[in-house]
Amino acid sequence: MSESIKIIDCPRDAMQGIKTFISTDQKVNFINAILKVGFPVIDFGSFVSPKAIPQMADTADVLNRLDLDNTNSKLLAIVANERGANDAASYAEISFLGYPFSVSEEFQKRNTNSTIEESLHRVESIQEIAFRHGKELVVYLSMGFGNPYGEPWSPEIVIQWSERLSQMGIGILALSDTIGSANPESISQLFSHLIPALPEVEFGAHLHTLPNEWRPKIDAAYAAGCRRFDGAIKGFGGCPMATDSLTGNMPTEKLLSFATERKLDHGLNPLSFESAYNEALKTFPA
């Protein structure tokens, strides 16, 4: 039996920082193509203030037009507070709520307009909302690999918050390299400690990367035991709330290439992925 890898595609993260509005029709066509590939989870949209992320203002309209009859993929929506969580949880089509919890006070304020302590209370409230509606909460540990604001950062801080969130019943934690600061050493150090220490938690790698730095990062995370990876086709996107210049997402095609080379069980349809890749080329501005 071959080893496996779980690849999550994130069109929401690819699109959210693009200034030119991508039409609802384009988004629907793009995500419908992704739905045919076989990704276990698709991070498709977000229920946040349209003032904060104008690109995601039509998430509900997009959701209502997705073809979910012939897919096994489950949908994940990002939320930033209880209001967004209630909105997202009201849709039966959504299986996962995603919340960005930052180990950086400054970034937490930028991203969700709250302190870390306030954010922790939000996690509790959103966890209750998710449970009540039969959803699962995925918490993203933003600034998981470094801090650009001069605040204290260390692997121990990330480990401390991971343990705290695990004690609250969070079953999926994605370490997020929000600004592309991760290196193979920090990736290896964090995952090799956290995965054995918290076996009840599914840890994911939400890595941002420059085009020539992707492989060592995937290699380090996989070797340290991580089996869940987020990506975006062609590496589009990044976090618009972190810095003015975006460091792109981990390209989904690189994750697929890695899995194919290693003969890992990934469950994706290569021909359908090629179609989704071509749809991405039509969706994003040149």
Protein Blocks (a to p, Z undefined) as FASTA:
>chain_A
ZZdddddddfklmmmmpmbacdfklmmmmmmmmmmnopabdcfbdcddfklmmmlmmmmm
mmmmpcfklccbdcddddfbfklmmmmmmpmkbmbdcddddfbfklmmmmnopafklmmm
mmmmmmmmmmmnopacddddehklbcfeopacdfklmmmmmmmmmmnopabdcdddfkop
acfklmmmmmmmmmmmmmmbccdddddddfklmmmmmmmmmmnopabdcddehhiacdfk
lbmbdcddddfklmmmmmmmnopaehpafklmmmmmmmmmmmpcZZ
